Amino acid sequence: MDKIIDGKAIAENIRGEIAVAVEGLKSRGVTPGLAVVLVGEDPASQVYVSMKKKACAAAGIFSDEHKLPAETTEAQLLALIDELNRDERIDGILVQLPLPKQINESKVLEAISPKKDVDGFHPYNVGRLVTGNPLFRPCTPYGVMKMIEHTGLDLTGKEVVVVGRSNIVGKPVALMCLSQHATVTICHSRTKDLAAQVAKADVLIAAVGQPEMIKGRWIKPGAVVIDVGVNRVGEKKLVGDVEFDAALERAGAITPVPGGVGPMTIAMLLYNTLESARRRAG
Ligand code: NDP
């Protein structure tokens, strides 16, 4: 197996399989639909939303885009979500984060029907993940699991070290590894000796958001390294949370940045939308 885990290729493969499944659903009269809601003009969010729209089109998924002005009130956004919750053409609702400061993010995420919560952020879906019976898995962690699966590694009894404890990456990915019988350690900004924790990892998952803060020399020889971090350095360069060149020397398999976890996130969003439409189709 190639040492570099090609997220772009794995994601393309998954997207191809989704497109075939969507065709099948359409022949039964069900077109999967994803509503994407963007509030304000954050440039990064605009890029993400347009990527999601293109990915939907390529997979044959109906995408319903709602671009709202930055001064949108919480009540207006909640009214739109209520409408989308009741819209039978819509299987998934995604509200692009971050939201402008006059809007309470948790209130909005909790207003999305758990049955259309393709991002998996609703407390109902978080609870189902914690109890080992997930309905929707959050897209980035789900993509990480698909990449680990691609290496052929069985997580049973393996030491997994997750660096980062956010609700969108660190915590859910740790739970997913736990459900596959790994022994999981979660590290964060107060962890005392990060190097020692990282050194014991058979699988390292980095989701910190600090350029190359995890040093290659910390990596256990042969470890699988999944780098979720996306950090801009200078004008154009993107790097991960792991010192890639040095880590490549020691790792058994490693994801690049860009071209690693990033493309998997959108693939899993489409997958969750397809799954939701399949449930609608019975
Ligand atoms: P957050 O900022 O929400 O969380 C970062 C985590 O890293 C926190 O738990 C924090 O600890 C921990 N941390 C910060 N500094 C250190 C340190 N010195 N040592 C150990 N832990 C530390 O980030 P996200 O989880 O949202 O994202 C993480 C990275 O992943 C970012 O680069 C982001 O851009 C990227 N990302 C990529 C995605 C993709 O599709 N590829 C999708 C989502 C995110 P504490 O809790 O103590 O503050």
Boltz pocket constraint, residues with backbone or C-beta under 6 A from the ligand:
constraints:
  - pocket:
      binder: B
      contacts: [[A, 140], [A, 163], [A, 164], [A, 165], [A, 166], [A, 167], [A, 168], [A, 169], [A, 170], [A, 187], [A, 188], [A, 189], [A, 190], [A, 191], [A, 194], [A, 206], [A, 207], [A, 208], [A, 209], [A, 210], [A, 213], [A, 228], [A, 229], [A, 230], [A, 231], [A, 261], [A, 262], [A, 263], [A, 265]]
      max_distance: 6.0
